[in-house]
């Protein structure tokens, strides 16, 4: 009877719903197995044991029919159109770390993988705390930030900022992604990065050090240009070195700029070569004012005193180094 019913009604809603919901993972309802076993036991245990195997077949067939009827009873007793919730294995919850810089100065953040991020005022980042255990290192940025990425070829480092994604293996770059601005910018300082434009599969750009990509979100236009202008340095000769240092004719204000940026500007202002290690000084920031009466020796002396540096002057060239402890 059960077999005939199933063959005659292959599209029965209860049967179809049960078939679609069935799997080899979801457990049966609580007590279902015990009740089914008890039903079979009650129908078979009172029957005396008959050693002739041929006489067992009617009992076995009756038990199978009874089990099938119990099964149909359970699926038929559910309200029509209502499916019971299926217990599914839920993946482990991912936790996110959010950091925002609400100060009036830049903030340095160290990620779990060792990468360094300088958050400018108003910038914010978001990343998964499980960064080290995943296959990728993804950071979501709003605002302006400088990234110095820890090298790990097995786990690409990608910054998601609006309409552009910047991927690097180990490098230093700056991303400008202000929500209210029409332009997004990526400035590469060291290494190599791949910049992808969302919604444009063919627009992938590989930047070299000294290049800056600007993407206009309104015009949907992309421009890549250099931001480092090479300046010809005068040869180091006696006549040049004997010339007195030029004094500035106006005041200059440095508002929380990195020390390498300040030193490069001082070299241009005073027309003097200043040598330093960018890797050693890139994490130091400077706030100050230079007046028309300040000499380069005084300015460099104040900077060195505040940041525990020492100054060496050789053939008219100033060299800044970290003090050895």
N, C-alpha and C positions, 0 to 999 in steps of 0.2 A: 504493500500500500504506500509506504513512504517512497519507495523507488518510483512507483507510478506517478505519485504526486509531483515529485521533483522533475521528472521528465516532462510531465504535462504542463508545468508552470515554471519554466526556466527563468522567466523575467519577473517572478513574484517580488514585490518591493522589499519584503523582509529578507528574502533570500539574497537579493542583490546588495542590500545595505550590509548584511553580515559578511558577504564575500568581499566587498570593497574595504570594510573595516578590519578584516581578519589579517593577522600577520603572525610571525613566529616569535615575536618579542613581547607583545602586550599580554599580561597575565589575565586568567579568567576571573570573573567576578568572585568576590569573597564568598566562600562556602559552596561555590558551584561544583567543584570536584568532589567534595565530601558528600553533597546531596546526590550527585549522580552515582557515586560508588555505593552509597547506602541503598539507593533504589535498585541497583543491580543485585546487591547482596540479598535484599529482602525477597527478590523474585527467584533467587536460585538456591539459597541455603536451606530452605525447607524441603527441597526436593531430594529424595534419597539417591545415593550414589549408585549408578548403574554402570557396570563394567563394560557392557556392550557399547562400543563407541558409536555405533550407528544410532542408538537411542538418544545420544547427546545432541544431535543436530537440531531437532525441534526446539530444545531449550535454548541453544545458542542463538538460533534465529529469532526466538521470542524475545530474548534479552536485547538483541540488536535493535529490534523494532521498538522495544520499550525505551531504550536510550535515545533513539531518534525522535520518538514522540516527546520525550522530556526536553530535548533540544529545541524542537519546534514550539513547544509550550513557552519556553523562555523567550525566544525571539518574537513569538506572537503576542506575548503579554505586554510588550512595550508599546507606548502610544505611537500612533502612526505619524510619521514625519519627524519624530524626535530621535536623535541618535545620542547614545550615551557617550560621555567623554572618554577618550582613549588616553591612557597614561603613556606618555612618550618621554623618552630620555631627553632631558634638557641639557644643552651644553653649559659648561661653566661660565658664570657671569664674568664679563670683562670690566675691569675698573679703569677709569680715566683720571689722569692728572691734569689739572688746569692751573696755569700760572699767568698772572697779569701784572704788569708793571704800572702802578698808579702813583709812582714817585716822580719827582721833577728831575731825576737823573737816571742814567742808564742802569740796568740791572743785569748782573751776570748769573746765568742759570747753567747748571751742569746736569745733563741727562744721565739716565742709568747706564748708557753705553759709553760714557766719557766724553761725549760731544759737548762743546761749549756754545751757548747761545747768549748773545747780548741783546736784551730787550730794550728798545728805546721807549721813551715815555708814552704810555697809552697802548703799548703793544701787549698781545696775549697769545699764548700757545696752548695747545691741547694735544696730549699723546697718551697712549695706553701704558699703564704701569707694567704690563707684561712685555715690554719692548724687547727685552733680552731673550725671552723664550720664543718669540715669534720669528717668522721668516723675513719680515721687513721691519724697517724703522720709519714710521710715518709720523709727521708732525703737522698739525694744522695751525696756521698763523693768521693773525689779524694785526695789522699795523706794520711797523718796521723792526727788523731784527737782523743781526749779523750771526752767521752760522760758521762754526769751525768744527767740521765733522770728524769724528774718530774713524779711522780706517777700518773697514770690515767688508771685504769683497763679497763675502757670502750673504750679506744683508744690506741691500741698497737703502740709502737714506733719502727720503722724499719729503719735500715741504709742499703742502697744499695751501695755496693762497689765492682764493677767488677763482679766476679763470685760467690760472697757470699752475703747473706742477713742475717742481725743480728737483731732479734726482742727481745725487752725487755719491761716490764711493768713499772719498776722503779728500776734503778740500775746504776752502773758506770762501764764502760768498755772502752777499747782503741782499735781502728781499724787502721790497717796499710794497705793501698791500694794504693801503688805507681804504676802508670800506666806502668812504664818501668821495674818494678821488676817482677820476676816470682812467688813470693810467696805473699799470702794475709794472714794477721794475725788478730785474735781477742783475746784480753787479758781481762779477766773478773776480776774486782777488788771487786765489791760488788754485791749482788743480784743474779739473774739468767737470762741467755739469751738462746735463741734458734738460732742456726746458721744453715742456709740451703745452700746447694751447688746447684747452678743452673744446670739444666739438669740431676740431680740425685735425683729422688723422695725419695729414701730410705736413702739418706745421710743427716739426720737431727741430729744435735748434741746439747745436753743440757750441758752447761758449769757450773761448780761450781766455787766459788771465789778461785782465785789462779791458775786457769787453763788457758792455752793459746792454741788456735787452729791455726794450720798452714796449709794452702792449697796451694799446688804446681800446678799452672795453666798448666805447661808443662807436668808434669808426671800424672796429675789428681789424686794426692794422698793427703790424709788428715791425719794429726797427731795431737793428743791432749796430752799435757803434762803440768806438773806444772811448774810455773816460780818462785814461792816463795820457797826458801830453808829454812827449819826450822833449826835454830841454837840453840844449847843448851846454855843457859845462866848460868853463874856461880852463885852459891848461894850467897846471900848477907850476908856475915859474916864479922866480924871485921878484920880478916886477909886480906881479899880481899880488903876491903874498905881502909885499911891503906896503901895499896901498892900505891906508886906514879903513876900518870898517865903516860902511855907510850907516848913518843913523836914520831912524824912521821919522817921517814928517807928520805922522798922525797916530792916534791911538788905535790899538787892535784889541778886540775882546774875543777870548776863546771860551765857549760855553759847553763844557763837558765833552770835549773832543778827545779822541785817542791821542796818545803821546806821539806816535809816528806821524799823524796828520799835523800836529802842532809843530813838530821838528821840521817837516817838509816846508811848511809855510814860513817858519823862521828863516830857513835857508834861502828862500826866495826873497823875503823882506830885506835881509841883511846882505844878500848876494855872497853868501859864504857856504861852503860845503860842510854838512853835518852828517856824520856816519853813525849808524846804530844797527842793532839787530831787531828787525821787525817782530820776530818771534818772541823775543824777550820783553818787548815794550808794548805789544798790541793790547794787553789787558789793562794798561794804565791809562787813566783819563785825567784831563787837565782843565781846570777852570781858572781863568785869570785875565788880567788886563795888562797890556804893554803900552807904556807911555812913550812920548817922543823923546824923553830924556833918558830912557833905559838903554843901556848897552847890551850887546849880545852876551858878553861875559856874565853880566848880572842876571839876565833872564835865564840862561842855562844853569847858572849857579843856584838860583832859586829852585828850578825844576829838579836839579840833581839832589839838593838838600831834602826836598819834600818826598822824593821817591827812592832815596837810598841808592843814588847812582854816583858814579865818579866820572870826571871829565878829563880827557887826555887831549892835548893840543899838539899836533905834529904838522910842521910845515904849513901852518895856517889853517889846518883842517881840524874841526872839533869832532872828537869821538866820545860817545856816551856808552858806558858799560855798567852792568850791575856790579855792586860791591861784593867782593868775596868775603864770606863770613868765616 
